[in-house]
């Protein structure tokens, strides 16, 4: 992922059990080996570019779920339910949640049935 100034984020994902078997001091080597084996062109770019800040490990996180709507309020995206950021589903969930909320609320704004609309939205995203 390009980040500006010619830099990029390069993500490597391996099963947690594999990463857990590799001692912390060898994880950078694991990172390099995975890139080298799976994408020679990317590996060439990484070697030519160097590493600006080094490799970091992230073991993932357990998903969280919150009540999506209540009395005159609603949550969308990661505020409603957060998943592992490596999957990049957070922005998709946020955009989908915003669309579902807008579709639920639009007809209700003039009629005063906002609470029913929020309840329908909440059931739809759960």
Secondary structure, DSSP 4 states (H G I P E B T S, - for coil): -EEETTEE-------HHHHHHS-GGGHHHHHHHHHHHH-HHHHHHHHHH--SS----------EE---EETTEE--GGGTEE--GGG-HHHHHHHHHHHHHHHHHHHHHTTT-HHHHHHHHHHHH-
